[in-house]
Amino acid sequence: MNVCIKNIYSMSKYSSLELITEKSVGMNNEITGCGILDYEFEDSVKNRYQYTNFYPGIIIVTSFLYAKDNEFLLMDAIKTMINQKCSGLVNKNVYQLEISSNIIKYANKNNFPIFIMRDQSILFQDFIFDIHKLIEKHASTSYFGKKIEYTLNNDDNGKSIIETLQELNPFLETVFIAVYFRFKKLPKETEIFGIVNELNDKLVFSEKDSIVYYKKGFLLVHSATLFENLNIDDILKNYESVLVDLANDFYISVSDVCHDIKFFGKAVNEAFYTSLLAQDNKVYCKYGDLGTFKLVITCKNCFDFEKFSQQFTDKLVEHDLEFGTEFLETALSYILSNGDLEECSLKMNVHINTIRYRLNNLSKVLNYNIFNKSDYEQISIAIKIHYFKIKHDEFERLYGLKLQNHYIM
């Protein structure tokens, strides 16, 4: 992801910027830096500096001081900036110079946005600093997500993970939780950075917290020297109202508390894989509440587990295809309802007697009685393995991301 004109234009601090070129012009132009147009077009030095001080991707801020007595010099400046492939121009128009219609037409034609800075209290150095911080922050957001993923899959002793985390945030403490935010609906790539900024404002409460763009979602690392209470709900109490709001757009999942940076990968994987099982009726889903799903996630790549699951699910699939029944769906709903017939009935919008009838019949197909505790346990694990595989494959398909095979340790 790269910072583009749109990211600056949407910053509340610079809402006073007035776009005088057409609305769509240059909004996706990449920004690589920011500089001041000052003396570069003065007749005595222009041939020396105007081709070295401007470079592709830079956004220019200026008051056009050198042109205050000759507005005809403005077109030359615009043409040169466009030839140098600059990304755009911000004019703090203290001298009330007129940007002619010809200049605007030329800029529109060349996809070069021009803004007027109406807020005279904004200093050039502040604008330049904010742009460079924006670029730096944006780069680190993408960079660290990729680096974390790489270290989780290629580090055997935890050394590179520790180095990565120190680079990410030297103030991270050794006690932490990982919170993963998975989009319910993927945004456009150009919108990601705006969301990063928003989440930083809402979720990063101290220098001990960090958030990165990770696996088409966001990973929050919340750390402390020592949590007063190890209960996840208590730890997240300060985030409560924010999480309720974010739950409209994200599946939110939380790892167990981790006490050693070396096991950072464990916490990340707990949070991420729990998100695949998150449900809409919960603000967030905790790894600690997954029960036997923990076993399923840990052994998700185990051939024997999949084989065990298939001896149950294949029979139900074949029966459903041949007779038009809904045995597999009913079994899944019943298992996800923790064996509660009434909850299963509500989830499927089917009378409870119909659910009971189906479960009795699918028990005959399986030759296992789902109402028997011992048999239920085996059917439950088999169905959960099947369900997790579906959610795992669904993620890869929808998000276009091949998941690595690292384990939760």
HELIX and SHEET records of a PDB file:
HELIX    1   1 ILE A    5  TYR A    9  1                                   5    
HELIX    2   2 SER A   12  TYR A   14  5                                   3    
HELIX    3   3 LYS A   46  TYR A   49  1                                   4    
HELIX    4   4 LEU A   65  ALA A   67  5                                   3    
HELIX    5   5 LEU A   73  ASN A   83  1                                  11    
HELIX    6   6 SER A  101  LYS A  109  1                                   9    
HELIX    7   7 PHE A  124  ASN A  154  1                                  31    
HELIX    8   8 LYS A  159  LEU A  168  1                                  10    
HELIX    9   9 GLU A  189  GLU A  191  5                                   3    
HELIX   10  10 ILE A  192  LEU A  203  1                                  12    
HELIX   11  11 ILE A  232  ILE A  235  1                                   4    
HELIX   12  12 LYS A  237  TYR A  239  5                                   3    
HELIX   13  13 GLU A  240  LEU A  246  1                                   7    
HELIX   14  14 ILE A  261  PHE A  263  5                                   3    
HELIX   15  15 PHE A  264  SER A  275  1                                  12    
HELIX   16  16 TYR A  287  ASP A  289  5                                   3    
HELIX   17  17 PHE A  293  THR A  298  1                                   6    
HELIX   18  18 PHE A  303  PHE A  323  1                                  21    
HELIX   19  19 PHE A  327  LEU A  336  1                                  10    
HELIX   20  20 LEU A  341  MET A  348  1                                   8    
HELIX   21  21 ILE A  352  LEU A  366  1                                  15    
HELIX   22  22 LYS A  373  TYR A  399  1                                  27    
SHEET    1   A 5 LEU A  17  LEU A  19  0                                        
SHEET    2   A 5 ILE A 114  MET A 117 -1                                        
SHEET    3   A 5 GLY A  88  ASN A  91  1                                        
SHEET    4   A 5 ILE A  58  THR A  62  1                                        
SHEET    5   A 5 GLY A  33  LEU A  37  1                                        
SHEET    1   B 5 ASP A 209  TYR A 214  0                                        
SHEET    2   B 5 GLY A 217  ALA A 224 -1                                        
SHEET    3   B 5 VAL A 175  PHE A 183 -1                                        
SHEET    4   B 5 PHE A 250  VAL A 254 -1                                        
SHEET    5   B 5 CYS A 285  LYS A 286  1                                        
END                                                                             
